[in-house]
Amino acid sequence: MTILAQTVQLAFKIAIVWTGGFLLAVAVNALLPDKLGITLYGRESALLVPFNRIGFWTCFLAAVTVTALVVLRGMLADIGWRSFQ
């Protein structure tokens, strides 16, 4: 398989991960009420972090992590390190 074919294949995988992550985040946002979450208590006040926000940012960070790993793999392939193929 050529480098171009691998790049196109990885681009489709990244697109699928991003799409799946955001669909999951939208589903979590639609299913969970806004008042359900984790309350963080401080000395003077409390902060409610809703579960739907946690789900969104978890999916977002997972997609960013996968993208970064694929880009790093592509960079390493460009400089000639091929032990991971």
C-alpha positions in Angstrom: 0.0 0.0 0.0 1.4 3.4 -0.9 1.8 6.3 1.4 -1.0 8.2 -0.4 -3.4 5.3 0.0 -2.5 5.0 3.7 -3.1 8.8 4.1 -6.5 8.6 2.4 -7.5 5.6 4.5 -6.4 7.4 7.7 -8.2 10.6 6.7 -11.5 8.5 6.4 -10.8 6.9 9.8 -10.3 10.4 11.3 -13.5 11.6 9.7 -15.4 8.6 11.1 -14.0 9.2 14.6 -14.9 12.9 14.5 -18.4 12.1 13.3 -19.0 9.4 15.8 -17.7 11.5 18.6 -20.0 14.4 17.8 -23.0 12.2 17.2 -22.4 10.7 20.6 -22.0 14.1 22.2 -25.3 15.3 20.6 -27.1 12.2 21.8 -25.8 12.6 25.3 -26.8 16.3 25.2 -30.3 15.4 24.0 -30.8 12.6 26.5 -29.5 14.1 29.8 -31.1 17.0 31.5 -29.1 20.2 32.1 -29.5 20.0 35.9 -27.8 16.5 36.1 -24.1 16.6 36.8 -21.2 16.8 39.2 -21.1 19.6 41.7 -17.7 20.9 42.6 -17.6 22.8 45.9 -15.2 25.6 46.7 -14.7 27.7 49.7 -17.2 30.4 48.7 -19.3 28.8 46.0 -20.3 25.7 44.1 -20.0 24.9 40.4 -22.3 22.5 38.6 -20.7 20.7 35.7 -23.5 19.0 33.7 -22.9 15.5 32.3 -23.8 16.6 28.8 -20.9 19.0 28.8 -18.5 16.4 30.1 -19.7 14.0 27.3 -19.1 16.7 24.7 -15.6 17.6 25.8 -14.7 13.9 26.2 -15.7 13.1 22.7 -14.0 16.2 21.4 -10.7 15.5 23.2 -10.8 11.8 22.0 -11.2 13.0 18.4 -8.4 15.5 18.8 -6.1 12.8 20.3 -6.8 10.4 17.4 -6.1 13.2 14.9 -2.8 14.1 16.6 -1.6 10.5 16.7 -2.4 10.0 13.1 -0.6 13.2 12.1 2.4 12.2 14.2 2.4 8.8 12.5 2.4 10.4 9.1 5.2 12.7 10.1 7.3 9.8 11.3 6.6 7.9 8.1 7.7 11.0 6.1 11.1 11.1 7.8 11.6 7.4 7.2 10.7 5.6 10.5 8.7 2.6 9.3 8.9 0.2 12.2 5.2 0.7 13.0 3.8 -0.5 9.6 
